[in-house]
Amino acid sequence: MKLPIISVIVPVYNVEVLLPRCIDSLLNQNFIDYEVVLIDDGSTDGSGTICDEYVQKDCRIKVIHKKNEGVSKTRNRGIDEAQGEWITFVDADDYVTPDYLSDLYDCAGNDIDLVVMHSRHVKENGELLYKDYVLPKGKIVYSSSVFSLMLKEQFISERGYVHSKMFRKDLVNVSSIRFNSEVKFCEDWIFLFSYVNTMNGNICCSPVSNYFYVDRENSLSHAENDFNTEYTTFRTIKDIALTFCLKYRADIVDIGPLYLMHKALTLAVSRAQLRSIKTEDWDFFNRYYRATSMKTACDKWMVRYFYPFPSVLYVYFSLSRNFRKMLERHNLWSIVNLLRK
């Protein structure tokens, strides 16, 4: 039996309303040689049944049902099940145009290890929220010597998600790259840059945008994290970012782990949490963090001179956090933003 060229991996969990639109868009592709791997992560609504109904209709679909383990382990199961030469990830609440796979594959080649396409952010009803890109006039191929330029031109760090990208499955497997199930967010970024760090080939950026990312208000991407979550993720990302910068001679400021360290500081709720920050991370923050506003400039100044005194920083960040909450409670934060302009 001939193996497919592309495997589309779709993690599924409690998305019965939006799932049919996603699957229909994947079955309506102009590209021929592909499979759709639906991984049902123990859904408690009708999502699992919908998957089973589709697998009866189309031989290109494969369905795996498993216990609920989260999106990272679900995607990893999809990688294990995929038979294609290339793999791409589509979220079950998103959808794509009929040209999606053909345009991705049009960028593939023997010297290409990663294909990048930008996405359009939409509401559940399809209304456009914004586009996260300025499309190039044609395909752009970046060799490893200019990956640092790619960061600035394509904003791949800020948009470090795995959807709307295509990866070589053999490289993923040979390098044992999988999604990190120990972190609560930034799983996409960690997977993407771990993959890029193992590459020897080039990156091709597509001149089209055929992926629709559905921005749902109740999604996990809108959830507020805590100090431990932000700091743990920062430490994971920092090591990967440093590897990238050393290999490709990039500026650490352009790759973006520093905002997580700053966010962790603003979320600290005890002196003990600030004391738990390693000296090397204080030094890293003081050396590389660039302030983008008066508020972040004040934060950086306080950290630079008072990081040996966690009690002082704790009082500062607590007062800052409570002051902002007071402004938001009285609907005054919008006035502050207006004055900034």
N, C-alpha and C positions, 0 to 999 in steps of 0.2 A: 504493500500500500504506500502510495506516494505521500510524503510528509508535507504539511503546509509551509509556505514561506513565512507567513506572519501568524503569530498567536496573539490574540487580543485577550488580556486577562481582566476580568471584571469581578471585583469583590462585591458581594451582595449582602446587605443587612437591612431589613425593615424599610424597604423603599418601594412598596407595592404600587404606589400611585405613579411614580416616575419611571419605574423599571421598564415597562413596555416601550416607552418612547426611546429609551437607551438601546434596548435590544433591536427594535425595528430599524433604528439608524445604522446599527452595525450589520444587519442582514441586507441592507439596501446599498451595499458598496459596489462601486464599479470594478474594484479589484476582485480577482477571482480566487486566488490560491491562499486561503486563510482559514483559521478556526477561531471560534469564540469560546473561551473557557470561563464559565460562570461558576464562581465559588460561593455557595450559600453558607454564610457564617452563622448558622443556627438561628435564622430569622424566626420571629414569633408572629409575624403577620402573614400575608399571602404571598410573600416574595418567593419562597421555595416552590410553591405550587405553580407560580407563573414560570419559573425556570423549567420545571418539568413539562409544562405545556409546550414551551418553545422547542425543547429538545426532541419532542415527537414530530414537530413540523419541519425541522431543518437539520440535516446531517452535519452541518458545519459547527453545530453547537455541542459542547460537552458540559455536563453539569456535575458538580461535586457538592455533596451536602456534608457538613461537619459541625461539630459543636462550636459554640461561640468562643472565639479566642482573640478577637480584635483584628483590625485591618492589616497590620503588619504580617501576622502569621497567615492570614487569609491570602494575601498577595504571594507570600512565600510558597504556599501550597499551589497557587496558580503557576508559579515558575516551575515547580516540580512536575506539574501535569502538562505543561506546554510542550508541543512538538515542533514548533516553528523554528526557523533559522533566526528570525527576529521576534522580539516581544515588545508589545506596547500595552500600556495600562489605561483603562477607561473606568471612571467612577460610575456606579450604577445610577446615579441621579443626573449624570451629564449625557450629552449626545453629540453626534458628529455629522458632518455633511457626507453625501455619497462619495465624494472624492478624497475623503480623509486618508484611507490606507494607500490609495494609489499615489497621492501626493507625498506621503511619507516615503514610500518605496522609490519614488522618482529621485529622491535625494540619496538613496543608498548606493553603495559601490564597494569595490574591493578595498579601497583605502579609507572607507568611512566606518567608524565604530559607533557613532551616535548621531541620530537625526533629531533636530529640534524644530518644533513648530509652536508658534504662539497661540494663545487662546482668547476667546471672547467671553467676558463675564456677563451672565444674564440672570434675570429673575426666573422663578419657576415657570412663569407663563411665556418665557422666551424674550421678554423685553430686555433690550441691551442696557446694561449698567455702565460698562466701560470696556475699552480695549486696553490690554496691558502691553502694547507694543507700537512701534512704528515699523511697518513691514518693509523689508528690503525690496529693491526693484527686481532682484533675481536671486537665485540660490547663492549662498555665501559659504565657502569652504574655509574653515580655520584649521591650519596645521598646529601642532603642539607648540611651536615657537611663538605663536600669537594668541594662545588661549587667554593670556592676561588682557589682550585687547578685546577678545570676545566677551569677557565679563562686563566691560564698560559699554560695548555696543549692543549686546543682546540682553543684558541684565539677568543673566542666567542664575546668579546667586540669589537675588531678590525673588526671582520666580523659580525657585529650585524644586518645583513639583515634578512628578514623574509622568503625569498625563501629558498628552501632546508631544511625547518623545518616543523614540524607538531605539532599542538596545539590542546588541548581538547576544543571543542566548548563550553561545559557547563561551564568550568572554565572562558573562555573568557567572556561569557555572565553574569555569576554570579558576576564577578568582574568588570563588565561594562568597559572592556578594549576595546578601539577603537583607531584608528590612529588619531593623532593630526593634524588637518587640519590648525592649526595656524602657524606651523613651515614650513619652505621651504625645509629643508633637515633633515636627521637623523630621519625621521618618523619611519623607520624600527627599529632602535635602541631603540627608546622610547617605541614602542609597545612591543618589545621582552623583555626588562628588566622590564617594568611594569607588564608583564605577569609572569616573573620569580619571581618577588617580592611577588606575591600572591600565589605561588605554595606551596603545602605541599609534593608533590611527588618528584620523581627522574627525572633525565635527562639521556637519552640514546643516545650515539653517535654511528652512523652507521660506519661500516668499509668499506663502498663503497662510490663512488662519481658518482652519476647518473644525476646530474643537470648541464646543460651547460648555463652559464651566458654570454650573447652576449654583448661585450663591444663596444658600438657605439660611435663614436667620437662626434656626435651632441647631445648626451643624456644630461639630466639635471645634471647628476652626474659629468660632466666635467665643469659645469658653475661656474664662480667666484662669490662668495658672497660678501656682504658688512659688515661693522661693526655691524650694528643693527641686521642683520640676524644671524651673528655668536654669538653675545653676548646674544641675546634673547634665542637662542637654547642652549647655554652653561648653562644658568640659569635653563632651563627646565630639561636638562640632569643631572645637578649637584644634584638636589633634588632626582631624581630617583637613581642615583649612590650612594648617601649617604645612602638611604634606603637599597639598596642591601648590602652595606658594613657593616652596622649595623646588619642586619639580618643574614648574612652569614659569618661575620668576615673576610671580604676581604680587601685588600689594595686598597685604592682609586686610587693609581697610576696605578694599573692593569686594571682599568675599563674605564679610558680614556676620561673624559670630559675636562681635562685640556688643551688639544691641541686647543679646540675651543676658550678658553679664550685667549690663545697666538695668535691665528689667528685673533681674534677681535682686539687685540692691534696693530698688524701689518697693519690692514686695516683702522685704525682710520684716518679720514681726517679733524678732527677739535679738538680743545681743549675741546669743549663742550662735544663731545662724550666720551673723557677720563674722564671728570668730572662726567659723568652720571654713571660710574661704581661704584657700591656700595662698601663700605669699607669692608664688609664681603667677597666680591669676591676678592679684592686685597689681603686680609689676606689668603684666601683659595689658591690663586695662589702662593703666597710667601712661604706658608707652604709645598705645595705638588708638585709643578711643578719641574720636573727633566729635566735638559738640556741634549740634545743628541748630541750636536755639539758645536763648538766654538761660532757660531752665536747665538744659543739659550742660551748658557751660558752668553753671553754678555747681551742679552735681559733680562734674569732673574736678573742679577746684577743691571741693570738699574731700573727695576721695584722695586726691593727690597729697593733701597735707594732713589728713586725719585718719587714713586707713589703719595706722597703728593703734588707733583709739576707737574700737568698735562702739563704745557707749556713745561717743559724740556723733558718729555717723547714724546710729540707731535713732537718736533724738531728731537729727536733721531730717532723715527720710520719713520718719513718722509724722513730723509736723507738716512736711511737704505733702504727704499722702492725704492727711486729714484736711488740709487746707483745700486741696483740689476737690475732695468729696463734698466739702461745704459749698464750694462754688457750683458744683453739679447739682446738689440738692436744691439750691435756690435758683437754678437755671441761669447762673451768671457766667458759666464757662464760655458760652457762645460770645459774650461780650468781650472776654479776654482774647479770644481768637480774632474777633473783629479788630481790636486795638492793635494786635500784632501786625495786621495788614496795613 
